[in-house]
Amino acid sequence: MKKVYYLKTCSTCARILKELNLSSEFILQDIKSEPITVKQVEEMEALAGSYEALFSKRAKLYKEMDLKNQNLADRDYKHYILDHYTFLSRPVILVDNKIFVGNSKKVVEAAKSALS
């Protein structure tokens, strides 16, 4: 499967998508207009190893809800990701059975390598 979960209004996601120069085989899913499903987040978790690995601790709501001072379990991370798109670390790039989560240079470079 070749898929990208991203946020259309995010300039960082747009830059990364342009940088990766994805082929038409890729399915792009804007997580704001087409929310991720339970099945999709479970598939991502299976590849990433945990829901925490998919969770964005940089999200504005993370700070507003004071989640950093709470003891969150993996099921909590799943709940928040499904509850609001902003909690998914973006973009999430799936290439066959590999997953690349987030926008760090290291992750983007690894995704590029997997695409070449």
Contacts in CASP RR format, 6 or more apart in sequence:
PFRMAT RR
TARGET T0000
AUTHOR 0000-0000-0000
METHOD contacts of the structure
MODEL  1
MKKVYYLKTCSTCARILKELNLSSEFILQDIKSEPITVKQVEEMEALAGS
YEALFSKRAKLYKEMDLKNQNLADRDYKHYILDHYTFLSRPVILVDNKIF
VGNSKKVVEAAKSALS
1 27 0 8 1.000
1 94 0 8 1.000
1 96 0 8 1.000
2 22 0 8 1.000
2 23 0 8 1.000
2 25 0 8 1.000
2 26 0 8 1.000
2 27 0 8 1.000
2 94 0 8 1.000
2 95 0 8 1.000
2 96 0 8 1.000
3 26 0 8 1.000
3 27 0 8 1.000
3 28 0 8 1.000
3 29 0 8 1.000
3 93 0 8 1.000
3 94 0 8 1.000
4 17 0 8 1.000
4 22 0 8 1.000
4 26 0 8 1.000
4 27 0 8 1.000
4 28 0 8 1.000
4 29 0 8 1.000
4 91 0 8 1.000
4 92 0 8 1.000
4 93 0 8 1.000
4 94 0 8 1.000
5 29 0 8 1.000
5 31 0 8 1.000
5 36 0 8 1.000
5 40 0 8 1.000
5 44 0 8 1.000
5 88 0 8 1.000
5 90 0 8 1.000
5 91 0 8 1.000
5 92 0 8 1.000
6 13 0 8 1.000
6 16 0 8 1.000
6 17 0 8 1.000
6 28 0 8 1.000
6 29 0 8 1.000
6 30 0 8 1.000
6 31 0 8 1.000
6 90 0 8 1.000
6 91 0 8 1.000
6 92 0 8 1.000
7 13 0 8 1.000
7 30 0 8 1.000
7 31 0 8 1.000
7 32 0 8 1.000
7 85 0 8 1.000
7 90 0 8 1.000
7 91 0 8 1.000
8 14 0 8 1.000
8 30 0 8 1.000
8 32 0 8 1.000
8 33 0 8 1.000
9 32 0 8 1.000
10 90 0 8 1.000
12 90 0 8 1.000
12 103 0 8 1.000
13 90 0 8 1.000
13 91 0 8 1.000
13 103 0 8 1.000
16 91 0 8 1.000
16 103 0 8 1.000
16 108 0 8 1.000
17 28 0 8 1.000
17 91 0 8 1.000
19 108 0 8 1.000
19 112 0 8 1.000
20 93 0 8 1.000
20 108 0 8 1.000
20 111 0 8 1.000
20 112 0 8 1.000
20 115 0 8 1.000
22 28 0 8 1.000
22 115 0 8 1.000
29 36 0 8 1.000
31 85 0 8 1.000
31 88 0 8 1.000
31 90 0 8 1.000
32 85 0 8 1.000
35 82 0 8 1.000
35 85 0 8 1.000
36 44 0 8 1.000
36 81 0 8 1.000
36 82 0 8 1.000
36 85 0 8 1.000
36 88 0 8 1.000
38 82 0 8 1.000
41 51 0 8 1.000
41 54 0 8 1.000
41 78 0 8 1.000
41 81 0 8 1.000
41 82 0 8 1.000
44 54 0 8 1.000
44 92 0 8 1.000
44 94 0 8 1.000
44 99 0 8 1.000
44 101 0 8 1.000
45 51 0 8 1.000
45 53 0 8 1.000
45 54 0 8 1.000
45 78 0 8 1.000
47 94 0 8 1.000
47 97 0 8 1.000
47 98 0 8 1.000
47 99 0 8 1.000
48 54 0 8 1.000
48 99 0 8 1.000
48 101 0 8 1.000
50 74 0 8 1.000
50 77 0 8 1.000
51 74 0 8 1.000
51 75 0 8 1.000
51 77 0 8 1.000
51 78 0 8 1.000
51 81 0 8 1.000
52 72 0 8 1.000
52 74 0 8 1.000
52 77 0 8 1.000
53 101 0 8 1.000
54 77 0 8 1.000
54 81 0 8 1.000
54 88 0 8 1.000
54 89 0 8 1.000
54 92 0 8 1.000
54 101 0 8 1.000
55 77 0 8 1.000
55 80 0 8 1.000
55 81 0 8 1.000
55 87 0 8 1.000
55 88 0 8 1.000
55 89 0 8 1.000
56 62 0 8 1.000
56 86 0 8 1.000
56 87 0 8 1.000
56 88 0 8 1.000
56 89 0 8 1.000
56 90 0 8 1.000
56 102 0 8 1.000
57 68 0 8 1.000
58 89 0 8 1.000
59 86 0 8 1.000
59 87 0 8 1.000
60 86 0 8 1.000
61 67 0 8 1.000
61 84 0 8 1.000
61 86 0 8 1.000
61 87 0 8 1.000
62 68 0 8 1.000
62 87 0 8 1.000
67 80 0 8 1.000
70 76 0 8 1.000
77 87 0 8 1.000
80 87 0 8 1.000
81 87 0 8 1.000
81 88 0 8 1.000
89 101 0 8 1.000
89 102 0 8 1.000
89 103 0 8 1.000
90 102 0 8 1.000
90 103 0 8 1.000
91 102 0 8 1.000
91 103 0 8 1.000
92 99 0 8 1.000
92 100 0 8 1.000
92 101 0 8 1.000
92 102 0 8 1.000
93 99 0 8 1.000
93 100 0 8 1.000
93 101 0 8 1.000
93 111 0 8 1.000
94 100 0 8 1.000
95 111 0 8 1.000
95 114 0 8 1.000
95 115 0 8 1.000
98 114 0 8 1.000
100 107 0 8 1.000
100 108 0 8 1.000
100 110 0 8 1.000
100 111 0 8 1.000
100 114 0 8 1.000
101 107 0 8 1.000
END
